[in-house]
């Protein structure tokens, strides 16, 4: 019996067992995405993408939600998924673990991605083009520990701008788990400052989310490469010669505004693994990968 979207509601162990039992099936392409929002929203976002890819590729395609950034990399390494919408760092980690895996596409916006630093309005911090030195001694939350836009690049720029580790510059440092949670926690005052994916904040602002009333952008990082579609190197052997290129063409050809809004991206463009060398270099500098 093929795995369906209903697996999103099964316990994680049941999902893993089902995936291991079916991962060798040549007629189903499994894909996942880093959980940068809550699981319900992820399933809403990507079930329609699975339908689109299925129609374009002529094979069964199933979206498999995962519980953490690390779990998405593990699933890719273990061939439980063959395709993934990764962040910059998770993409690098996954490709280092799987021979011949490669990045095939990215959003039009992804070569010039930025992170926002947001602050609760009670801090009195205002938007500035300069790094917010007045945030010294306040509490700060990253997103997930291996998030490019929620941890890696914000930490890099904290160190670059202050000459100090985050734990030295701020009074307390934590990890929220995902971008949406960062916004909620800063908005509530649980943390005074946080760093998150600019697209998540901009979408919340566009939708009139109440959290944006009390959590305001105070600074944004310089641009860096981020999200990407990465595919395993053995898919051609499994699905037929040229299959990886066919997947790439289908993703780049995605033009339905509703599908693109689920990422959210204006369009997809071709990508190569070398595009993310700056992310790999920064991760090695910070000791996040060897």
ZASEDO-732561 format. One record per residue: residue in one letter; x negated, y negated, z negated of N, C-alpha, C in turn. Coordinates in steps of 0.02 Angstrom, whole numbers, padded with zeros to 5 digits, always signed. Each point is the difference from the previous one (the first is absolute). Example, Ala and Ser with C-alpha at 12.3 -4.5 7.8 and 13.67 -1.06 7.14 Angstrom:
% residues 2
A-00660+00284-00390+00045-00059+00000-00045-00060+00000;S+00018-00053+00036-00042-00059-00003+00039-00055-00037;
//
This chain:
% residues 290
X-00043+00059+00000+00043-00059+00000-00045-00062+00000;X+00009-00046+00047-00044-00059+00002+00012-00044-00060;X-00053-00034-00022+00005-00047-00055+00038-00061+00023;X+00042-00028-00042+00040-00059+00018-00013-00056-00047;X+00029-00058+00015-00008-00058-00042+00026+00012-00070;X+00044+00049-00008+00027+00016-00066-00054+00019-00049;X-00059+00020+00026-00054+00019-00045-00021-00058-00044;X+00019-00062+00019-00019-00058-00040+00028+00006-00071;X+00053+00041-00008+00031+00006-00065-00022+00062-00038;X-00042+00042+00030-00024+00060-00032-00059-00016-00045;X-00011+00040-00051-00060-00010-00041-00062+00003+00043;X-00052-00036-00023-00062-00004+00040-00029+00068+00014;X+00002+00047-00048-00028+00066+00010+00037+00037+00056;X+00066-00006+00000+00040+00033+00052-00017-00027+00069;X-00010-00065+00003-00019-00031+00064-00068+00027+00023;X-00048+00002-00047-00066+00024+00018+00001+00072+00025;X+00038+00042-00035+00005+00070+00021+00033+00007+00068;X+00052-00039+00010+00035+00003+00065-00046-00023+00056;X-00039-00052-00014-00045-00025+00051-00055+00050+00016;X-00027+00031-00051-00054+00049+00012+00026+00059+00040;X+00063+00017-00011+00029+00057+00035+00014-00016+00073;X+00009-00064+00014+00021-00018+00068-00053-00040+00039;X-00055-00019-00033-00048-00045+00032-00031+00030+00062;X-00001+00066+00005-00030+00032+00059+00047+00003+00059;X+00064-00018-00011+00048+00003+00055-00017-00050+00053;X-00005+00024+00062-00022-00043+00055+00055-00045+00027;X+00062+00010-00023+00055-00038+00029+00023-00058-00042;X-00033-00013-00057+00020-00055-00043-00061-00043-00017;X+00007-00064+00011-00052-00048-00019+00023-00033-00065;X-00039+00008-00053+00016-00032-00064-00041-00064-00007;X+00033-00053-00022-00037-00061-00013+00023-00031-00066;X-00042-00042-00027+00016-00034-00062-00027-00071+00002;X+00009-00034-00056-00022-00069-00006-00020-00013-00072;X-00048-00044-00010-00017-00017-00069+00062-00030-00034;X+00012+00018-00062+00060-00023-00035-00009-00070-00028;X+00000-00050+00045-00010-00069-00023+00065-00032-00024;X+00056+00038+00005+00064-00020-00029+00030+00061-00033;X+00059-00007-00032+00029+00058-00033+00023+00052+00051;X+00008+00062-00023+00012+00057+00045+00064-00007+00040;X+00054-00024-00031+00064-00007+00036-00008-00046+00059;X-00035-00055-00010-00009-00047+00055-00046+00029+00054;X-00049+00038-00021-00045+00031+00048+00039+00048+00047;X+00043+00041-00029+00040+00046+00041+00045-00038+00048;X+00030-00054-00024+00041-00042+00044-00041-00028+00057;X-00061-00022-00017-00043-00031+00051-00021+00050+00054;X-00020+00060-00021-00035+00044+00046+00040+00057+00029;X+00061+00013-00023+00040+00053+00030+00018-00018+00072;X+00013-00063+00013+00016-00022+00069-00062+00000+00044;X-00057-00013-00030-00063+00005+00038-00011+00072+00021;X+00015+00048-00044-00006+00071+00017+00045+00017+00059;X+00061-00025+00000+00046+00013+00056-00028-00028+00065;X-00028-00060-00004-00029-00031+00060-00058+00042+00028;X-00046+00019-00044-00058+00039+00022+00022+00068+00028;X+00049+00030-00030+00026+00064+00024+00025-00005+00071;X+00036-00053+00014+00027-00011+00068-00055-00013+00050;X-00051-00037-00021-00054-00019+00046-00049+00058+00012;X-00011+00041-00051-00051+00052+00005+00026+00068+00021;X+00065+00011-00007+00029+00064+00019-00016+00056-00048;X-00017-00016-00062-00011+00050-00052+00038-00022-00062;X+00014+00046-00045+00031-00019-00063-00048-00043-00040;X+00026-00053-00029-00041-00045-00041+00036-00011-00067;X-00035+00010-00055+00029-00008-00066-00042-00048-00042;X+00033-00046-00034-00034-00044-00047+00000+00033-00069;X-00059+00001-00031-00008+00030-00066-00024-00053-00050;X+00042-00020-00047-00022-00050-00049-00050+00030-00048;X-00047-00041-00024-00049+00022-00049+00004-00048-00060;X-00027+00024-00056+00007-00037-00063-00053-00053-00012;X-00057+00005+00034-00054-00047-00014-00044-00008+00062;X-00042-00051-00002-00047-00011+00055-00047+00061+00006;X-00024+00024-00057-00045+00057+00001+00034+00062+00029;X+00065+00008-00015+00037+00058+00026+00005-00003+00075;X+00005-00059+00029+00004-00005+00074-00065+00023+00032;X-00057-00017-00031-00065+00022+00026-00008+00076-00008;X+00021+00026-00058-00005+00072-00012+00043+00039+00049;X+00061-00024+00012+00045+00034+00048-00031+00001+00070;X-00032-00054+00019-00033-00003+00065-00059+00048+00003;X-00040+00000-00052-00058+00045-00003+00022+00073+00004;X+00054+00017-00034+00023+00069-00004+00045+00021+00058;X+00007-00043+00051+00040+00015+00059+00075+00008-00018;X+00021-00030-00054+00071-00001-00016+00036-00054+00039;X-00038-00050+00022+00023-00050+00049-00055-00007+00052;X+00020-00016+00060-00049-00007+00054-00008-00073+00023;X+00045-00042-00022+00001-00070+00020+00019-00041-00061;X-00031-00059-00008+00016-00040-00058-00007-00075+00014;X+00044-00038-00032-00004-00072-00001-00038-00018-00065;X-00065-00011+00008-00044-00012-00056-00015-00074-00009;X-00024-00018-00059-00032-00064-00009-00072+00006+00025;X-00036-00055+00000-00068+00001+00025-00044+00049-00038;X+00002-00002-00067-00042+00044-00040+00022+00073+00003;X+00064+00013-00006+00023+00070+00003-00014+00030+00069;X+00004-00041+00052-00017+00024+00067-00073+00020+00004;X-00044-00041-00028-00071+00017-00001-00011+00064-00039;X+00030+00005-00059-00008+00060-00041+00023+00063+00037;X+00057-00004+00033+00028+00058+00035-00044+00020+00059;X-00024-00048+00038-00041+00017+00058-00068+00029-00020;X-00026-00020-00058-00063+00028-00023+00009+00073-00021;X+00061+00020-00017+00013+00068-00024+00019+00049+00055;X+00022-00025+00058+00027+00043+00053-00041-00010+00064;X-00036+00051+00022-00040-00007+00061+00041-00023+00060;X-00027-00049+00035+00029-00026+00063+00067-00036-00010;X+00021-00011-00062+00059-00043-00010-00017-00070+00024;X+00050-00036+00025-00015-00067+00026+00059-00046-00008;X-00015-00064-00008+00051-00051+00001+00023-00010+00072;X+00065-00006+00010+00026-00007+00068+00040-00064+00012;X+00025-00030-00053+00041-00060+00009+00001-00040-00065;X+00016-00063+00008+00009-00045-00057+00051-00053+00018;X+00027-00033-00050+00045-00055+00015-00036-00057+00032;X+00036-00039+00039-00030-00059+00031-00032-00046-00052;X+00030+00001-00060-00023-00044-00053-00059+00030-00040;X-00013+00064+00007-00046+00034-00045-00074-00018+00007;X-00024-00021+00058-00071-00021+00002-00013-00063-00041;X+00053-00038-00015-00008-00063-00038+00047+00001-00060;X+00000+00054-00037+00043+00008-00059-00027-00042-00058;X+00044-00019-00045-00023-00036-00060+00038+00025-00061;X-00028-00012-00058+00034+00013-00063+00019-00067-00032;X+00057+00000-00032+00021-00058-00039-00017+00011-00073;X-00022-00052-00034-00003-00002-00072+00062-00038-00022;X+00041+00030-00042+00061-00032-00023-00004-00010-00075;X+00034-00052-00025-00001-00015-00071+00070-00014-00025;X+00014+00020-00061+00063-00018-00032+00001-00076-00008;X+00057-00030+00011+00005-00073-00001-00017-00029-00069;X+00007+00040-00053-00016-00025-00067-00075-00013-00009;X-00041+00028+00045-00073-00012-00006-00018-00072+00018;X+00043-00032+00039-00016-00068+00023-00047-00002+00059;X-00021+00058+00025-00046+00002+00057+00036-00019+00064;X-00033-00039+00041+00029-00023+00063-00039+00028+00060;X+00033+00000+00058-00032+00024+00061-00061-00043+00017;X-00053+00033+00022-00062-00035+00017-00038+00038+00053;X-00040-00036+00039-00044+00032+00049-00062+00029-00034;X-00012-00019-00061-00058+00024-00037+00020+00055-00049;X-00046+00044-00015+00014+00054-00047+00022-00031-00067;X+00051+00029-00032+00028-00030-00062-00044+00011-00062;X-00050-00041-00008-00045+00006-00058+00038-00009-00065;X+00055-00037+00002+00039-00012-00061+00034+00064-00026;X-00002+00053+00040+00029+00064-00020-00044+00038-00049;X-00060-00025-00013-00046+00033-00046+00033+00012-00067;X-00007+00061-00026+00028+00015-00065+00073+00020-00001;X+00032+00001+00059+00069+00021+00004+00004+00075+00014;X+00060+00029+00000+00008+00071+00016+00012+00008+00074;X-00025+00056+00027+00001+00010+00073+00014+00072+00017;X+00044+00011+00049+00013+00069+00023-00014+00008+00074;X-00037+00053+00016-00006+00023+00069+00063+00041+00016;X+00002+00029+00060+00053+00047+00018-00023+00071-00014;X-00003+00042+00052-00027+00068-00008-00076-00003-00001;X-00031+00049-00033-00072-00002-00009-00038+00005+00066;X+00029+00034+00051-00035+00005+00064+00036-00039+00056;X+00038-00050-00020+00032-00044+00049-00051-00050+00027;X-00001-00007+00066-00046-00049+00031+00021-00071-00018;X+00064-00016+00012+00024-00068-00011+00019-00013-00072;X+00011+00054-00039+00020-00009-00070-00056+00009-00050;X-00059+00025+00024-00055+00009-00046-00069-00015+00032;X-00016+00038+00054-00068-00004+00027-00021-00071+00018;X+00038-00032+00044-00021-00067+00023+00012-00054-00053;X+00054+00004-00039+00005-00048-00055-00060+00005-00049;X-00020+00061-00017-00057+00007-00045-00063-00027+00033;X-00009+00015+00064-00059-00025+00035-00004-00076-00004;X+00057-00033+00011-00002-00074+00001-00002-00029-00070;X+00027+00034-00050-00009-00023-00069-00074-00001-00017;X-00034+00054+00017-00072+00004-00014-00039-00052+00040;X+00020-00008+00063-00036-00047+00044+00009-00072-00023;X+00060-00018-00021+00015-00069-00018-00023-00018-00070;X+00001+00048-00046-00016-00016-00069-00068+00025-00022;X-00028+00049+00038-00063+00030-00020+00008+00047-00059;X+00063+00019-00015+00014+00043-00057+00047+00057+00020;X-00001+00053-00039+00049+00054+00009+00068-00026-00023;X+00055+00028+00028+00067-00021-00023+00008+00004-00075;X-00027+00053-00031+00008+00011-00072-00035-00055-00041;X-00050-00032+00030-00035-00054-00034+00035-00067+00010;X+00027-00010+00059+00032-00064+00016+00068-00006-00033;X+00039+00055+00002+00067+00000-00029-00001+00029-00071;X+00051-00017-00039+00005+00026-00068+00019+00074+00000;X+00044+00020+00046+00024+00069+00004+00013+00016+00073;X-00018+00061+00022+00009+00021+00070+00037+00066+00001;X+00049+00006+00045+00038+00063+00006+00016+00017+00072;X+00037+00053+00009+00021+00024+00066+00075+00014-00002;X+00037-00033+00043+00073+00008+00000+00023+00063+00036;X-00037+00022+00050+00019+00059+00039+00020-00015+00071;X+00035-00057+00011+00017-00019+00069+00015-00075+00003;X+00005-00025+00061+00008-00073+00010+00065-00027-00029;X+00055+00036+00012+00065-00022-00025+00000-00005-00076;X-00033+00048-00032-00004+00000-00073-00043-00057-00025;X-00053-00017+00036-00041-00058-00018+00042-00062+00000;X+00041-00009+00051+00043-00059+00004+00049-00002-00059;X+00030+00058-00016+00048+00002-00056-00034-00016-00066;X-00060+00029-00012-00034-00010-00064-00024-00071-00010;X-00025-00031+00053-00022-00070-00005+00061-00045-00009;X+00052+00015+00036+00062-00040-00005+00028+00002-00071;X-00003+00058-00032+00028+00007-00067-00045-00029-00055;X-00063-00013+00018-00048-00025-00049-00038+00055-00035;X+00012+00063+00018-00037+00055-00029-00074-00007+00014;X-00016-00025+00059-00068-00019+00019+00003-00072+00026;X-00050-00039-00016+00001-00070+00021-00016-00009+00074;X-00045+00041+00025-00024-00006+00069-00005+00070+00030;X+00009+00004+00066-00008+00063+00034-00022-00011+00072;X-00022+00054+00032-00020-00003+00071+00041+00051+00038;X+00024-00019+00059+00042+00045+00039-00005-00015+00074;X+00025+00046+00039+00007-00004+00072+00043-00060+00018;X-00026-00044+00043+00037-00061+00017+00067+00015+00034;X+00003+00055+00039+00061+00015+00038+00057+00020-00047;X-00017+00034-00055+00052+00019-00049+00029-00063-00032;X-00044-00047-00018+00024-00061-00032+00041-00042+00050;X-00025-00008+00061+00035-00040+00049+00069+00029+00015;X+00005+00067+00002+00065+00031+00013+00047-00012-00059;X-00026+00005-00061+00041-00014-00058+00025-00072+00000;X-00042-00046+00021+00018-00070+00004+00054-00011+00052;X-00009+00033+00058+00048-00005+00054+00069+00028-00020;X-00001+00052-00040+00063+00032-00022+00030-00035-00060;X-00033-00050-00026+00026-00037-00057-00004+00038-00065;X-00051+00044-00007-00008+00038-00061-00011-00047-00059;X+00036+00009-00055-00006-00046-00056-00069-00001-00031;X-00039+00054+00009-00068+00002-00029-00044-00056+00027;X+00014-00022+00061-00043-00052+00030+00013-00069-00032;X+00052-00005-00041+00013-00064-00035-00049-00012-00056;X-00023+00054-00031-00045-00007-00058-00070+00028+00012;X-00012+00027+00060-00067+00023+00018-00019-00034+00066;X-00046-00047-00004-00018-00042+00057-00071+00014+00024;X-00011-00008+00065-00066+00010+00029-00045-00058-00021;X-00059+00016-00027-00047-00052-00020-00064+00001+00042;X-00013+00056+00034-00061+00004+00041+00006+00060+00046;X-00032-00004+00058-00004+00059+00044-00072+00013+00020;X-00016+00063+00009-00068+00020+00018-00014-00018+00073;X-00064-00003+00019-00017-00002+00071+00025+00065+00033;X+00007+00001+00067+00027+00059+00034-00048+00059+00002;X+00029+00059+00006-00037+00063+00004+00043+00052+00036;X-00028+00054+00028+00040+00052+00032+00034+00044-00052;X+00062+00021+00014+00034+00040-00050+00037+00060+00029;X+00067+00001-00002+00039+00060+00014-00016+00030+00069;X+00010+00066+00005-00014+00035+00063+00035+00067+00002;X+00016+00022+00060+00022+00069+00012-00062+00042+00012;X-00007+00054-00037-00055+00047+00008+00027+00069+00014;X-00033+00036+00046+00024+00067+00020-00057+00050-00007;X+00017+00062-00017-00049+00053-00007-00032+00016+00068;X-00062+00025-00003-00036+00015+00062+00020+00065+00033;X+00041+00041-00035+00018+00065+00029+00071+00002+00029;X+00032-00058+00008+00069+00002+00025+00005+00021+00073;X-00051-00015+00040+00003+00021+00070-00001+00076+00005;X-00038+00033-00042-00002+00073+00000+00067+00029-00021;X+00035-00035-00041+00063+00026-00027+00059-00018+00046;X+00002-00061+00024+00059-00023+00037-00012-00007+00075;X-00061+00008+00022-00015-00006+00072-00049-00055+00015;X-00038+00011+00053-00051-00048+00021+00031-00070+00010;X-00034-00050-00028+00022-00069+00008+00054-00021-00049;X+00016+00043-00049+00055-00016-00046-00015-00062-00042;X-00062-00006-00025-00018-00058-00041+00009-00065+00040;X-00019+00001+00063+00009-00059+00043+00074-00014+00011;X+00040+00053+00003+00072-00008+00010+00031-00032-00062;X-00023+00020-00059+00024-00030-00062-00020-00074-00002;X-00061-00014+00019-00023-00069+00001+00044-00043+00047;X+00014+00027+00059+00041-00037+00048+00071-00012-00027;X+00027+00050-00036+00067-00007-00027+00002-00054-00054;X-00051-00002-00042-00002-00050-00053-00009-00070+00030;X-00046-00007+00047-00012-00065+00031+00062-00022+00039;X+00038+00048+00027+00060-00016+00039+00061-00013-00042;X-00006+00004-00066+00057-00013-00044+00021-00073+00006;X+00059-00013+00024+00021-00069+00011+00066-00018-00034;X+00035+00049-00028+00063-00013-00034-00013-00044-00061;X+00030-00060-00002-00012-00046-00055+00016+00030-00069;X+00051+00043-00003+00018+00031-00063-00055+00047-00024;X-00029+00039+00045-00054+00045-00018-00062-00040-00022;X-00017-00051+00039-00059-00040-00017+00010-00036-00066;X+00061-00021-00015+00013-00035-00062-00010+00044-00061;X+00004+00066+00010-00008+00045-00056-00073+00003-00024;X-00047-00027+00039-00070+00004-00021-00023-00058-00047;X+00016-00063+00007+00027-00034+00059-00058-00024+00044;X+00007+00009+00065-00050-00021+00049+00035-00029+00062;X-00034-00046+00033+00027-00028+00061-00007+00049+00057;X-00055+00038-00001-00014+00050+00052-00058+00042-00024;X-00013+00055+00037-00059+00041-00014-00049-00006+00058;X-00064+00003-00017-00053-00004+00050-00048+00058-00012;X-00042+00015+00051-00048+00054-00007-00051-00016-00054;X-00024+00052-00032-00052-00008-00052-00051+00056+00008;X-00059-00011-00028-00052+00051-00001-00029+00001-00070;X-00027+00057-00018-00027+00007-00068-00053-00052-00016;X-00038-00021+00050-00053-00049-00012+00027-00067-00022;X+00064-00014+00015+00029-00064-00019+00001-00009-00076;X-00004+00055-00036+00008-00002-00073-00066+00009-00037;X-00056-00009+00037-00066+00005-00032-00008-00050-00056;X+00026-00062+00006-00006-00047-00056+00033+00026-00064;X+00055+00036+00008+00034+00029-00059-00044+00054-00032;X-00028+00043+00042-00044+00052-00026-00061-00030-00035;X-00029-00051+00030-00058-00032-00030+00017-00031-00068;X+00058-00034-00004+00020-00031-00062+00015+00052-00054;X+00033+00055+00020+00016+00053-00048-00063+00031-00028;X-00051+00008+00042-00063+00028-00024-00035-00049-00047;X+00005-00065+00016-00031-00051-00041+00031-00001-00070;X+00066+00012-00004+00035+00000-00064+00000+00068-00034;X-00030+00051+00033-00003+00065-00030+00063+00041+00004;X+00046-00018+00045+00063+00036+00006-00006+00061+00044;X-00049+00001+00044-00017+00060+00039-00076+00004+00001;X-00025+00061+00012-00072+00010+00002-00028-00013+00069;
//
